[in-house]
Amino acid sequence: MTLEEVQIQKPQERDQCVGQALEDVLVSAKDNDAPTVGVHECAKVMNLDPDSVSFCVLATDEEFECDIALQIHFTLIQSFCFDNDISIVRVSDTQRLAEIVGGDKVEQLEDAHCVLITNPADGSWEDPALEKLHLFCEESRHLNDWLPEINLPGR
């Protein structure tokens, strides 16, 4: 899908397409051992090997909106992503994100507030859905929406 195709879609169709693309990328990344889950784990990866990071997802819901420490972490992660040209989005359903990246281990994922998609060292993993997400982020930045929100599709 080209940037022009993303731009001419109806907003509702675009939202569904982008939400499905994000879910597809997360599932594919999980299958390729490419996601890093958790604010602190993600910060470690960003610090040690920022070039390996391809995409960032921040998640919060009403329960955590007033968590000042989490919001400070989000601000630092956002800044790092902007400085290193890493596409970043926000989702509002932390539990759904945990279900997607955690699978059977969803109860063990206490901190699914941040998920990084990393590139394997050999560069063998490519996903067309990831390209859609990068285009969506690029389009959003052109509209001065630096942290676009995506709705994950329900089960």
Summary of the structure (lengths in Angstrom):
residues: 155
radius of gyration: 14.6
end to end distance: 24.8
largest distance: 40.9
contacts: 463
relative contact order: 0.24
helix: 57%
strand: 14%
